Amino acid sequence: MSSSYDYLIVGSGLSGAVFAHEATKRGKRCLVLEKRPHLGGNVYTEMREGIAVHCYGAHIFHTDNERVWGYVNSLTEFNRYINSPVANFEGALFNLPFNMNTFYALWGTKTPAEAKAKLESQRVHYDREPANLKEQALSLVGHDIYEKLIRGYTEKQWNRPCTELPAFIIKRLPLRFTFDNNYFTSRFQGIPSLGYTTLIAKLLSGTEIRLDTDFLTDKQGFKALAKKAVYTGMIDAYFEYALGQLHYRSLRFEHEVLDEENHQGVGVVNYTDAQTPYTRSIEHKHFVYGTQPKTVVTKEYSLEWQPGMEPYYPVNDAANQALYGRYAEAAKAETRDRGTIFLGRLAKYAYYDMDQAILASLEAAEKELDL
């Protein structure tokens, strides 16, 4: 029996959607399988009270890659939103990233020289490499910033004490001695004016899609539908956890419509104390300068991933990286023997920014399709 499709693409997030778009442009017939009831993976947005709600957490696009920026803007309009989050520690507010506004709020320092001197007086100097995240943070920024802006947030994020987290998680901490609250230093930054779902819809125009369809329930049956498969899901799940289970962190979101025009005055607030159970509060209308009479606010909770949950980011410690290395070898063999292409953060067990995911898919498509 001949295959009905050229490519079976598992997952409709950015990685899968970009590959599908490029293949469809080149006259290939694609089938996209999506296990969720909607397109877009974690960048999915839906309209509530006239506001594009980022249903799986804030997604602020930023890149230094002119090609990627041009690519997404050719599909939908991006605004010029600048990410300027605020940290809330026990009710006290601090600008992020760590800059002169932060230092002034902490210590009253008014010049870069004063701020640098205060930081140096707080730093802990070890006669060895820092053994964990706490020591790494103390060596970089000292006690005040660690206790107020790093410790509580990080321990909620990873559900582990900072003394049990590897130092490399914060190998560097950006310190900016200017009064600039722009979190990113990328040349290009913004958010789709109509939400990311419009971008995904453009990418998947002309492609056949099946929602509520889990590829892993009948892997061989689905693969038989196409000449080749592109897989963007969890790499250990693809191989039925044959080598062991990789660890991930998950997230839970509480969305609430509030009968007020402006709740927190900024898109993202990080709650850096240990007492607040959630890590972030997101007010979506600020992403597109909304003026609606109501607002939608989302609280984000960090969770240990369990089977059945959505995995959001990998736990990149030494043991997991070693296990992923074995899965990566299995994936190479699968690509060589069956032509299966592995794309995206879950298949690569890596944290990808959106522009990195898009560029990787563009390059994979070119390698595959422009032979």
Salt bridges, closest charged atoms under 4 A:
ASP6 OD1 - LYS227 NZ 3.16
GLU22 OE2 - LYS25 NZ 3.30
GLU22 OE1 - ARG26 NH1 2.97
GLU46 OE2 - ARG48 NE 2.76
GLU66 OE1 - ARG187 NH2 3.80
GLU120 OE1 - ARG123 NH1 2.93
GLU120 OE2 - HIS125 NE2 2.88
GLU135 OE1 - ARG128 NH1 2.65
ASP144 OD1 - HIS143 ND1 3.32
GLU147 OE1 - ARG151 NH1 3.32
GLU155 OE2 - ARG151 NE 3.78
GLU208 OE1 - ARG29 NH2 3.55
GLU254 OE2 - ARG252 NH1 2.90
GLU260 OE2 - HIS263 ND1 3.23
GLU283 OE1 - HIS286 NE2 3.08
GLU300 OE1 - ARG280 NH2 3.03
GLU304 OE2 - ARG160 NH2 3.46
GLU304 OE1 - ARG249 NH1 2.66
GLU310 OE1 - ARG36 NH2 2.92
GLU329 OE2 - LYS332 NZ 3.41
GLU334 OE2 - LYS223 NZ 3.08
GLU334 OE1 - ARG338 NH1 3.06
ASP337 OD1 - ARG336 NE 3.27
GLU366 OE2 - ARG67 NH2 2.22
GLU368 OE2 - LYS228 NZ 2.86
ASP370 OD1 - ARG26 NE 2.76
